């Protein structure tokens, strides 16, 4: 748990170390995937999806290009290249009074990137089951 979840998130991303994710998440955290119809509810599922995302999204080309921050939420726009496809997206993050993430939503573009991410995430999550 942290009072500044955004700083902790940036550190985890910069160090490419998904082991710090679990401490950032509230027990009732919800993950909204760009490729899964229903919200993934709970600490365990949210951590699973975010850890899988580390393997899919984070490579040397990943970078946040814009940030809009409120008192208890943030929008982080990112870019990365995967298999020659430029992926552009946003992470929408909300946290509670104690600094734990309660909601994490990922939105992506273009369609070619969404299809690629869907394939990669599905393969990782199936192997984790």
C-alpha positions in Angstrom: 0.0 0.0 0.0 1.2 3.5 -0.8 0.1 7.1 -0.5 1.2 7.8 -4.0 0.1 4.9 -6.2 1.0 6.8 -9.5 4.6 7.2 -8.4 4.7 3.5 -7.4 3.1 2.5 -10.8 5.7 4.5 -12.7 8.5 2.9 -10.7 7.1 -0.6 -11.4 6.9 0.1 -15.1 10.3 1.8 -15.3 11.9 -1.2 -13.5 9.8 -3.7 -15.5 9.0 -5.5 -12.2 5.4 -6.7 -12.0 6.1 -8.2 -8.5 5.1 -4.8 -7.0 1.6 -4.9 -8.5 -0.1 -6.8 -5.8 0.8 -4.3 -3.1 -0.8 -1.5 -5.1 -4.2 -3.2 -5.5 -7.2 -3.0 -3.2 -8.9 -6.3 -2.5 -12.0 -5.2 -4.5 -9.9 -3.9 -7.5 -11.5 -4.1 -11.0 -9.7 -4.5 -14.3 -11.3 -3.5 -17.5 -9.6 -5.1 -20.5 -9.8 -3.7 -24.1 -10.4 -7.2 -25.3 -12.5 -8.9 -22.6 -16.3 -8.2 -22.5 -16.8 -8.3 -18.7 -14.8 -6.5 -15.9 -12.3 -8.7 -14.1 -13.2 -8.3 -10.4 -11.0 -8.8 -7.4 -7.4 -8.5 -6.4 -6.3 -11.8 -7.8 -7.8 -11.3 -11.3 -6.7 -7.7 -11.6 -3.1 -8.7 -10.6 -3.2 -11.6 -13.1 -4.2 -9.3 -16.0 -1.8 -6.6 -15.1 1.1 -9.1 -14.8 0.2 -10.5 -18.2 0.1 -7.0 -19.7 3.7 -6.5 -18.5 4.8 -9.4 -20.7 2.8 -8.2 -23.7 3.2 -4.4 -23.6 6.5 -3.6 -21.9 9.5 -3.7 -24.2 12.2 -1.1 -24.9 9.8 0.9 -27.1 7.1 1.4 -24.4 6.7 4.9 -23.1 4.1 7.1 -21.6 3.6 10.2 -23.7 0.9 12.1 -21.8 -0.5 12.2 -18.3 -3.5 13.8 -16.8 -3.8 13.5 -13.0 -6.6 14.2 -10.6 -6.8 13.8 -6.8 -7.7 10.1 -7.0 -7.4 9.2 -10.7 -5.1 9.5 -13.7 -5.1 9.0 -17.4 -1.8 7.8 -18.8 -1.4 7.7 -22.6 1.2 5.3 -23.9 2.8 4.1 -27.1 4.7 0.9 -27.8 5.6 -1.1 -30.9 4.9 -4.9 -31.0 5.8 -6.9 -34.1 6.0 -3.8 -36.2 2.6 -2.6 -35.0 2.4 0.8 -33.3 0.1 0.4 -30.3 -1.5 3.6 -28.8 -3.5 3.4 -25.7 -4.5 4.8 -22.3 -4.4 3.5 -18.8 -7.2 4.9 -16.7 -6.3 4.4 -13.0 -8.5 5.1 -9.9 -7.3 4.7 -6.3 -8.9 5.0 -2.9 -8.1 7.2 0.1 -5.4 4.8 1.2 -3.6 4.9 -2.1 -4.6 1.4 -3.4 -5.7 1.0 -7.0 -9.5 0.2 -7.1 -9.9 0.4 -10.9 -7.6 -0.1 -13.9 -9.0 0.4 -17.4 -7.0 -0.1 -20.6 -8.2 1.3 -24.0 -6.3 0.7 -27.2 -6.1 1.8 -30.9 -5.9 1.0 -33.8 -7.9 -2.1 -34.6 -4.8 -4.0 -35.8 -3.2 -3.3 -32.4 -6.3 -4.5 -30.5 -6.3 -7.8 -32.5 -2.6 -8.3 -31.8 -3.0 -7.6 -28.1 -6.0 -9.9 -27.9 -3.9 -12.8 -29.3 -1.0 -12.2 -27.1 -3.0 -11.7 -23.9 -5.2 -14.8 -24.6 -2.1 -17.0 -25.0 -0.5 -15.8 -21.8 -3.7 -16.0 -19.7 -4.5 -19.5 -21.0 -1.1 -20.7 -20.1 -1.6 -19.2 -16.6 -4.8 -21.2 -16.0 
